[in-house]
Amino acid sequence: MNSRSEPRLADTLNTAIVVLDERNRPIYLNPAAEQFLGTSYTAALKSGFDAVFEANPLLVDIIRESLASNQVMTLREMELVLAHELVRVADCAITPMPNYPEARVMLELNDIERHLRISRDARINSLQLTTREMMRGLAHELKNPLGGLRGAAQLLERELPNEGLTEYTRIILQETDRLRGLIDRMLGPIDRPDFEWINVHEPLEQVRQLLRIEAGDKRLDWKLDYDPSLPDVWADRDQMVQIVLNLARNAVQAMREGDTPRPRLTFRTRVLRQFTIHGKRHRLAVRVDVEDNGPGVPESLVETLFLPMVSGRPGGSGLGLSLAQTIAERHQGMIEFVPMRRVTRFSLILPIHPDGGSPSGRTVSDSRKRVTTPCKP
């Protein structure tokens, strides 16, 4: 590798290029590698690659084998644990002793997470739509007999000669109303979104205040990692509160039921560029992360998380995530579960505007600092 021309050429590649020396210190990272690894060249130079190798022993074995055989080694769809316990999937090629000053090994990491995510989201979305239509049809079929049952119970209550017998008809009425409420939640929100330009941090702060009140004297630590460069979003403010509240309450309940020693809830916001949602590429989008350090999502539920009536908690209705996803889709957005180690993250992703519009006078500036604030109630 020519030390003058190759870095400039590699700077234009979408493939992450990492060149390491004998001490596993980075000699070169191209911009794609910095984005993939979630770190800058300067930070990687200080910390080295030991932490990455410790979290990915398979990668170490492949590098060792490549150096021993002096051959390029390739591994497809390799799961890599990176900074902040983020798990990424990449096609990985290892070149031993590249033609670069002081270089020991070169890693080429082709991030296929986006392609896998688009394929997975399309598959899950299709399953959700099919299931949702089936549930809606079932719900409508159930409403008619429930209405007749309630009316009959009311008529019976009027005809009963003994006041004490009305206790039974009241039970029938209460259970009928409970089932009707469940069906209404299955059908999802009826109101159309009332769109306006909103600061997405405002509904986040409203949810945080609500959860602080609900927590009472129970411990709940908070970490707020807000990006102040976020532009306003074309959305329904109340429905944004509903989405985040559903996600955050699920997280809090999971931590309490899992007896998490020091429960911590993180709200994080970021700007995404050229992001694809349901097959449509958006120039700008916003990502809102709701992250907890609870017991995590069982592997058996990952593919069906957003389907109605699917719950990992005893007694759970399984409607919270399904409802949140429905609202997000009405905003042409989505909610995705992000596989990570030691933390559970759900991300709400919304286009700034479905048609590419932007609020007057607001721009996204990369030069503004992100604000990371650990806090407690």
GIJOLIN-V782802 format. One record per run of one state. SS is the DSSP state (H for helix, E for strand, - for the rest). FROM is the first residue (numbers start at 0). LEN is the number of residues. If there is no record, write none. Layout:
BEGIN
<<SS & FROM & LEN> <SS & FROM & LEN>>
END
This chain:
BEGIN
<<- & 0 & 4> <H & 4 & 6> <- & 10 & 5> <E & 15 & 5> <- & 20 & 5> <E & 25 & 4> <- & 29 & 1> <H & 30 & 7> <- & 37 & 3> <H & 40 & 7> <- & 47 & 2> <H & 49 & 6> <- & 55 & 1> <H & 56 & 13> <- & 69 & 3> <E & 72 & 9> <- & 81 & 1> <H & 82 & 3> <E & 85 & 11> <- & 96 & 8> <E & 104 & 7> <- & 111 & 1> <H & 112 & 47> <- & 159 & 3> <H & 162 & 25> <- & 187 & 8> <E & 195 & 3> <- & 198 & 1> <H & 199 & 16> <- & 215 & 5> <E & 220 & 7> <- & 227 & 5> <E & 232 & 3> <- & 235 & 1> <H & 236 & 21> <- & 257 & 6> <E & 263 & 14> <- & 277 & 2> <E & 279 & 13> <- & 292 & 6> <H & 298 & 6> <- & 304 & 15> <H & 319 & 11> <- & 330 & 3> <E & 333 & 5> <- & 338 & 1> <E & 339 & 1> <- & 340 & 3> <E & 343 & 8> <- & 351 & 18> <E & 369 & 7> <- & 376 & 1>>
END
